[in-house]
Amino acid sequence: MNVAMFWKAELPEWLAARLPSPAVLWIFAMLFAALSLGTVFRLVANRGDATTIGHQRLVSLRTWWILFGFFAVSIFVGQLGVCLLMSIASLLALREYFAMPNMRSTNTPTMAAAAYAWNIGNYVLLASDRPEFFLRFSPMVGLILAIIASLLSAGPSDHVRRVASHYWGMMVLGYGPAYVPLLLTIRNADLGIVVYLVLLTQCGDIVQALVGRRFSDGRGHAITPHISPRKTWEGFFGGLIAVLGLSIALGPTLLPPDTPLGIPPLVWHSLIGTAVFLSAFLGGSNTSAVKRDAGVKDSSSLLPGMGGVIDRLDSFTLAAPALFYLLCLPVTK
């Protein structure tokens, strides 16, 4: 009896309906094992290391465990858990954005409250299976709320800059990440599609950082030296290769089985992996430019060893919409 048959035959119906698929459970088991081995390795390597770098690595490791726990709980809760997790992350990211030095002159409590209410409304629509209202009306409703909040809370001076800066944050840090739970509305999609997106974006970020660190002494070729000096072409291609391999390995299991436009599965999963990586890279570079403009390295210190929520959410701002629209392409039989 294979795993899928065991899942249907041996587990109580109510429990089988609540838990993720066997493939997702296996992936979480492997992630837990990998994180445990990494923890042991890091503790052994840092034994007796009292330097600031050694302490920062241990703090970062602890943050990874916390993030893994939150992500695992949200997946096991299901669609509501994913909506709740992304809603909280978006709210915290918007709060960090409004607190940046270059936003303090344009931000008002009324405008911030309008953005928070709009963000919560988006996830209420998604959690109640109303994705069509989210897609059709949310962007325009967000713009209207930003305009009204600006008119009510300040005078005509800087009205355009005030509305534009707030609307930018709402679209990038609120609307974009909301596409993560929206993925669950795609044909034949289950929680594996969210796991797929998270694994690809985080794999790309980690490999880029590891490879880029090897070339951080001037030997590397920076892509955007004035925005992200440590992001090199060497790290870019290393991350792309890693994401492509992961997409080809996981795509057939975690993505909907039908490929659009008659594209062969291997080519399709390679295209998706490339699109997710490129859009995640662009999302990270976009928020990095905002932080550079604000004169800050990290959006906050909420996630010790990593920075703020924006620093972890940036990849999803464009990668989630890109994956959604690719998977919405028509399937031809």
N, C-alpha and C positions, 0 to 999 in steps of 0.2 A: 504494500500500500504506500503510494507516494505521499508527500507532505500535504498537497492540496486535498487529497481524498481523506487523509487523517483529520484534517482541519474540519471537513464537513461532517465526517462520520462520528468522530470521537468527542468533539467539544459540544457542550450545551449550546443550543441555538442562540440563546440570548447573549452568551459570551462570544461566540464566533462572530456575531453581528457587530459587537462593540470593538473587538480587537482589530488592528491592522492586518494586512495580508501576511502570509508566512515569509515572503521575500523581504518585506519591510522589517519584520522581527529579526530575521537573520542579519540584515544590514546593521540594525541597532546593536545586536550582539557583537558583531565584528568591530563596530565603532567603540563599544565599551571596552573590548579587549585591547584595541589599539591605543585608546586613551590610557588604559591601565598600564600597558607596557611603556608608553611614553612617560608616564608619571614615575615609574620605577627608574627608567633610564635617566630622567632629569634629576631625580633625587640623588642617585648615585654620582652623576656627573657634577652636581653642585655641592657635594659633600665637602664641607670645610671652606666653601667659597662665600666669603662675607662681603663681596663687592656689591656695588649697586646693581650691576648687570645680573649677577646671580640671583639677588633678591627679586628683581623685576621679572625674571623668567619664572620663578616659583609663583609669584603673584599672578602672572599671566596664565599659568597652568591651572591655578585655582579658578580663575574666571572661566576658562574653557569648560571645566567640570560643571560650573553653575549654568552656563549657556546650554550645555548638553542636557542637563536635567530639565530645564525649562522646555527645550525643544522636544524631548522625549515625552514629557507629560502632555504637551499640546497635541502631539501626533496620536497618543493613546486616547485622548479625549475625543478626537475627531475634528470635524469641520468647525464646530464651536470653539474648540481649543485653539485651532490655527487662527481663527478670527480674533479671539481674545489676545493671543500672543502678539500678533501683528498690530492690533489696535494699540496695545500698550507701548510697543516699540515705536510706532508712528507718533504717538502723543509725546513720548520722551524725546524723540528726535526733533519734533517741532519746538518743544520747549528749549532744547539746546540751541536750535537755530535762532529763535527769537532773542536768546540771551547773548548772542555774539556781539562784539563791540560795534560792528558796522550796522547792526539792526536796532541798537538801543535808541537811536534818534528818530526812527520811524515806527517802532513798535509801540502799541498802546494796549492796555488791558482788554479793551473792547475788541480790538482786532484779533488778539491772541485767543480770546474766548470764542469768537466766531470760528476761528480755524479749528479749535479743539472740538466744538460742537459738530462742525461739518465732518471732521474725521470720524467721530463716534458714529454719526449717522451713516457713513459709508459702510462701516462694518456691521451695523444693525441690518442694513439692506442685504449684505452678503450672508450673514448668519441666518436670515429669514428667507433665503433662496429667492432674492429679488435682484439678480445680477443685471437684468435689463435696465432697471431704474438707475443702478450705479453707473453703467456705461453711457446711458443716454443723457442723464440729467446732472450727474455729480460735477463735472467740470464747470458747467455754466452756473449752477447753484453756488459753487465755491467762489466764482468770480463776483457774482452778485453780492454774496455775503461780505466779501472783502471790500467792495465798493461802499456798501451801506455802513459797515463798521468804520471805515475811514471818514465818511461824511459825518457820522455821529460823534466821533471821538476827537477830531482835529479839524483845523481850518483848511483852506484851499492850498496853503503852502505845502509843497512836497507831496501832493495828493497822488500824482502818477507814480512817483518812486515808492511811496508807501504801499499802494495797492499792488504794484508790480512785484516788489520784494516779498510781500506776504503771499501773493498768489504763486510765486515761484516755489516757496517753501511748501505750500499746500499741495501743489501738483507733484513735486519731486519727492517729498518726504511723507506725504499722505496718500496721494492717489496712486503713485507708482507701486509702493509696497503692498497696497490693497489687492494687487493682481495675484499675490501669492495664494490667498484663499479662493480667489476667482478661478484659479486653475482647476479647482475641484468641480467646477460646473461643466468642464469639457467632456465630450463624449467618452464613455468607458474609462473615465479617470477615477483614480482613488488616491489615498494619501501618499502612495508611492511617488506621485508626480511632484509633490512638495519636497519629499526627501531627495528626489533627483536634483531639483533646482538648488537646494541647500548644499548638497554634496559638491556639485559642479562649481558653484560660486566660491565656496570656501576652499576647495582644492586649488582653484585658480589663484586665489589670493595668497595661500600659503606657499605654493610652489614659486610664484613670482617673488615673494619676499625672500625665500631661501636661496634661490638662484641669484636674485639681485644683490643679496648680502655678500655673495662670493665675488661680486664685481663692484662693490661699493667703495673701493679704494682708488677710483679713478680709471680703472681698466674697462669699466662698463660704458655703454653708450646710452645716455639718458634720453628718454622719449620726449618728456616735457620738463626740461631742466629747471624752468622757473616755477613750476607747479609741484612736481613730485620728482626731485632729483634722484631718489633711490629706485624709481621705476625705470628699468633699463630694457633695451631691446632683447638682451639675453634672458632676462626674467620673463619678458612678454612671451617669447617663443617657448621657453620652458613651461610656462603655465598653460599655453595653448596646447602643447603636446600632451600634457598631463590630463587636461580637460577632455580632449578628443578621445584619449584612451578610456577614460572613465565613462564618457557618454556612450561609446561603442559597447562597453561591457554592461552598463546598467540600463541603457535605453530599451532594449528588447523586453526587459522585465518590468520596468517601472513606468514606461510611457504607454499610451494607448497603442494597441497592436497594429492598427491600420495606418499605412503611410499615404500621404496625399499625393495627387497628381501622378500616381504610378511610379514614384521614386523608389529605387531599391532600398531596403532597410539599412544596409551598411552606409550608403550615401546619405540617407535621411538622418540617421543618428550622428553622422559626422557634421552635417550642416547645422543641426540643432546645437551640438556641442560648440561649434565655432561661433554661432550667433549668440549663445548664452555667454561665452567667454568675452567676446568683443563688447557686448552691451554691458556686462558687469564691469569691464575695464573702463568703459566710457562713464558709467555711473560713478565709479570711484574717483576718476579724474575730475569729474564735474564737481563733486563735493569737496575735493582737495583744493580746487581753484577758489571755492567759496571760503574755505578756511584760510587760505593764503591771503585772500582779499581782506579777511577780518583780522589777520595778523596772529592767528592761533595755530598751534600744531595739532591739537586734538580738540574735538568739539566739547568735551568735558572730561572729568575723571570718574565718571559713574562706573565704568568697567575697568577696574585696576589692571594695569599692564597692557591695556588695549586702547584706552582712550574713552570715547563716549559712544552713545548708541548710534549716532550718525556714522561713526567709523566702522561699525559692523553692518549697518543697514544699507550703506551706499551701493553695494553691488546689486541689491534687489531692486533699486529704484527704476532701473531700465531693463534688467535681465528678466524680471517677472513678466512685464508687458511683452517683451520680445518672444519669450517662450509661449505665452498665451496666444498671441496672434499667429505664430507659426503652426501651432497645433489646431488652430481654427481653419486652416486651409482645407478646401473641399477634398474629400476622399472619393476617388474614382474606383469603381469595382471593375 
